[in-house]
Amino acid sequence: MDAAEHLLADRGSQALTLAAVAERAGCSKGGLLYHFSSKESLVKGMIQRLIDEFDELIAAQDDDSYSKKYVAATFAAVRQGRLRRWAVAVGAAGDPSLLAPLRRAMARWIHEGLADEPDPMAAEIVRLACEGVWEVATHAPELYDGPRQDRLEKRLMAMLGDRAKEREG
């Protein structure tokens, strides 16, 4: 999958063939076919890996608010350079049905735990703003350097409020 991502990033979706991926990965086409029976199964695998990795980033965050975990995971993904994976995998999915798992995951990420938030609408707005961060950081990363990312993350977290204070009050 790494070889496919690099190939997509370097040469675009038209260059994504199983032969080219096998060559880039340094394995035989037969070896690649053992794991991925088609280009579509390779793209599905890449998309599922994206979903799994972002779920893991969310789970790794230390907060009781899903929205704050989501914000922290978003900025962790930006800082770790994981955005290229999103861009290339989505770009490789010429068939909209291949993106169905990603669409379901995005709906889950946007809506999960909203009812538990002190201000569900603010939480949804913050999560949608994170989607904008992904988009801009994917296509124009120079617009958000480290300090600007830090300020934006802090502001989005502040918009979610302090749950501990709200429980006390």
C-alpha positions in Angstrom: 0.0 0.0 0.0 2.9 2.4 0.7 4.2 1.7 -2.8 0.8 2.4 -4.3 0.5 5.7 -2.3 4.0 6.9 -3.4 3.2 6.0 -7.0 -0.1 7.9 -6.9 1.6 10.9 -5.3 4.4 10.9 -7.8 2.6 10.1 -11.0 -1.2 10.3 -10.5 -4.0 7.9 -10.6 -3.5 6.9 -14.3 -0.1 5.4 -13.2 -1.8 3.1 -10.7 -1.4 -0.4 -12.2 -0.7 -3.6 -10.4 2.5 -4.0 -12.4 3.7 -0.6 -11.5 2.9 -1.0 -7.8 4.7 -4.4 -7.7 7.7 -2.8 -9.4 7.7 0.1 -6.9 7.3 -2.3 -4.0 10.1 -4.5 -5.2 8.0 -7.7 -5.4 6.5 -9.7 -8.2 3.1 -9.0 -9.7 2.1 -12.5 -8.5 3.1 -11.6 -5.0 1.1 -8.5 -5.1 -1.9 -10.4 -6.5 -1.7 -12.8 -3.5 -2.6 -9.9 -1.2 -4.7 -7.8 -3.6 -6.6 -9.5 -6.4 -7.3 -6.3 -8.3 -6.6 -2.6 -8.4 -9.9 -2.1 -6.7 -9.0 -4.3 -3.8 -5.8 -2.4 -3.4 -7.6 0.9 -3.3 -10.2 -0.6 -0.8 -7.3 -1.7 1.3 -5.7 1.8 1.2 -9.0 3.4 2.2 -9.6 1.0 5.0 -6.1 1.7 6.3 -6.9 5.4 6.4 -10.1 4.8 8.4 -8.3 2.5 10.8 -5.4 4.9 11.4 -7.7 7.8 12.1 -9.8 5.7 14.5 -6.6 4.8 16.2 -5.5 8.5 16.4 -8.9 9.4 18.0 -8.6 6.5 20.5 -5.1 7.5 21.5 -6.2 11.0 22.6 -6.5 11.7 26.3 -9.8 13.4 26.8 -13.3 12.4 27.7 -14.9 14.6 24.9 -15.1 12.8 21.6 -15.0 16.2 19.9 -11.7 17.2 21.6 -10.3 13.8 20.7 -11.4 14.4 17.1 -9.7 17.9 17.0 -6.5 16.5 18.5 -6.4 13.6 16.1 -7.0 15.9 13.2 -4.0 18.0 14.1 -1.9 15.0 14.9 -2.6 13.7 11.4 -1.7 17.0 9.9 1.6 17.2 11.8 2.5 13.6 11.0 2.0 14.1 7.3 -0.8 11.6 7.0 -2.7 13.9 4.7 -1.0 12.7 1.6 -2.4 9.3 2.2 -5.9 10.7 2.2 -5.4 12.7 -0.9 -3.9 9.8 -2.9 -6.3 7.1 -1.8 -9.3 9.3 -2.5 -7.8 10.3 -5.8 -7.3 6.7 -6.7 -10.9 5.7 -6.1 -12.3 6.4 -9.6 -15.3 4.3 -8.7 -17.5 6.2 -6.2 -18.5 2.9 -4.6 -14.9 2.4 -3.4 -15.4 5.5 -1.2 -18.5 4.2 0.5 -16.5 3.0 3.6 -14.8 6.4 3.9 -18.2 8.2 3.6 -19.6 6.0 6.4 -16.6 6.6 8.6 -16.8 10.4 8.0 -20.5 10.4 9.0 -19.5 8.5 12.2 -16.7 10.8 13.0 -18.9 13.9 12.5 -21.9 12.6 14.5 -20.5 10.3 17.2 -21.1 11.5 20.7 -22.7 14.8 19.7 -25.6 14.3 22.1 -23.1 14.0 24.9 -21.5 17.4 24.2 -22.5 20.5 26.2 -23.2 22.3 22.9 -23.9 19.7 20.2 -24.1 22.4 17.4 -20.8 24.0 18.4 -19.2 20.5 18.5 -20.5 19.7 15.0 -19.2 23.1 13.7 -15.8 22.4 15.1 -15.7 18.9 13.6 -16.7 20.4 10.2 -14.0 23.0 10.6 -11.5 20.1 11.1 -12.7 18.7 7.7 -11.7 22.1 6.3 -8.3 21.8 8.0 -7.8 18.5 6.2 -8.8 19.9 2.9 -6.5 23.0 3.1 -3.6 21.1 4.6 -3.9 18.5 1.8 -3.9 20.9 -1.1 -2.1 24.0 0.3 0.0 22.9 3.3 2.1 26.1 3.2 -1.0 28.0 4.4 -0.8 26.4 7.8 2.6 26.2 9.4 3.3 24.9 12.9 2.5 28.1 14.9 -0.7 28.8 12.9 -1.8 25.1 13.3 -1.2 25.4 17.1 -3.3 28.6 17.3 -6.1 27.1 15.2 -6.2 23.9 17.3 -6.3 25.8 20.6 -9.1 28.0 19.2 -11.2 25.0 18.1 -10.6 23.4 21.5 -11.7 26.6 23.2 -14.9 26.6 21.2 -15.8 23.2 22.7 -15.5 24.6 26.2 -14.4 23.0 29.4 -16.5 20.0 30.3 -15.1 19.9 33.9 -16.3 23.5 34.5 -19.7 22.8 33.0 -20.2 19.8 35.3 -19.3 21.9 38.3 -21.6 24.7 37.4 
